[in-house]
């Protein structure tokens, strides 16, 4: 049986990924959850990954562009959720300061071992 975890977000280390993005990460054996803070105007560049992703905006707004040619645009505000299937290209622009929660399966080992270069270059 896997080890039970009880965690307060306030006790999770706040990592500064780049000057425009901070995050707190909690992970299990098969999924990752992150509480993410973006500054106004930050663009998460177009990328894709094997992980299915669920994003919920807590405050601020985000504009997602979905597809290799950015053919779909979706704007999310507080309480809105988007589900992005595995391997679908997407980018996200912060409109105002944003707090959001992302969940991925399988877990984001690239975030855990800090090889998520597409975010660190910004």
C-alpha positions in Angstrom: 0.0 0.0 0.0 1.3 3.5 -0.9 2.1 5.9 1.9 -0.7 8.3 2.9 0.2 12.0 2.7 -1.5 14.9 4.4 -0.1 18.2 3.2 -0.9 21.9 3.6 -0.1 24.1 0.6 1.5 26.6 3.0 4.1 23.9 3.9 5.0 23.2 0.3 8.2 25.0 -0.9 7.5 27.9 -3.2 9.8 27.5 -6.2 10.7 30.4 -8.5 10.9 29.0 -12.0 11.6 32.3 -13.7 11.0 36.0 -12.8 7.3 35.6 -14.0 6.4 32.2 -12.5 6.3 30.5 -9.1 4.8 27.2 -8.1 4.2 24.7 -5.4 4.2 21.0 -6.4 2.6 18.0 -4.7 3.1 14.6 -6.4 1.9 11.0 -5.9 3.0 7.9 -7.7 0.9 8.6 -10.8 -0.1 12.2 -10.8 1.2 15.7 -10.1 -0.7 18.7 -8.8 0.7 22.2 -8.8 -0.4 25.5 -7.5 1.0 28.1 -9.9 1.4 31.9 -9.8 2.0 33.8 -13.0 2.7 37.5 -13.4 0.6 39.5 -15.9 1.7 39.0 -19.5 3.7 35.8 -19.0 3.4 33.4 -21.9 3.8 29.7 -21.4 5.3 28.9 -24.8 3.6 26.4 -27.2 4.5 22.9 -26.0 3.1 19.4 -25.7 3.6 16.5 -23.4 2.5 12.9 -22.8 0.5 14.1 -19.7 -3.2 14.6 -19.7 -3.7 18.1 -18.0 -6.5 19.7 -16.1 -6.1 23.4 -15.4 -8.4 25.4 -13.1 -8.0 29.2 -12.8 -8.4 30.5 -9.2 -7.8 34.2 -9.9 -7.0 36.3 -12.9 -7.5 35.2 -16.5 -5.7 33.0 -19.0 -5.9 32.7 -22.7 -5.1 29.2 -24.0 -4.3 28.6 -27.7 -4.7 24.9 -28.6 -3.3 23.0 -31.5 0.0 23.0 -33.5 -1.2 26.1 -35.4 -2.9 27.6 -32.3 -6.3 27.1 -34.1 -8.5 27.2 -31.0 -8.5 29.9 -28.5 -10.1 29.6 -25.0 -10.2 32.3 -22.4 -10.6 31.1 -18.7 -11.5 33.1 -15.7 -11.9 32.2 -12.0 -13.6 28.9 -11.6 -13.1 27.8 -15.2 -11.5 24.5 -16.0 -9.8 23.2 -19.2 -8.9 19.6 -19.9 -6.1 19.2 -22.4 -5.6 15.7 -23.8 -2.2 14.0 -24.0 0.2 15.3 -26.7 -2.0 18.2 -27.7 0.1 21.4 -28.3 -0.9 24.4 -26.2 0.3 27.7 -24.9 -1.2 30.0 -22.2 -1.0 33.8 -21.7 -1.6 35.3 -18.3 -4.0 38.2 -18.3 -3.4 40.0 -15.0 -1.7 38.2 -12.2 -2.9 34.6 -12.2 -3.2 31.9 -9.6 -4.2 28.5 -11.0 -4.0 24.8 -10.2 -2.8 22.2 -12.7 -3.1 18.4 -12.4 -1.3 15.9 -14.7 -1.3 12.2 -15.2 1.2 10.6 -15.4 3.2 12.6 -12.9 5.5 15.4 -14.2 9.0 14.0 -13.6 10.4 16.8 -15.7 9.1 19.3 -13.2 10.4 17.3 -10.2 13.9 17.0 -11.6 13.8 20.6 -13.0 14.4 19.7 -16.7 11.4 21.8 -17.8 13.6 24.1 -19.9 10.7 25.5 -21.9 9.6 27.4 -18.7 13.1 28.2 -17.3 14.3 30.1 -20.4 11.6 32.8 -20.0 
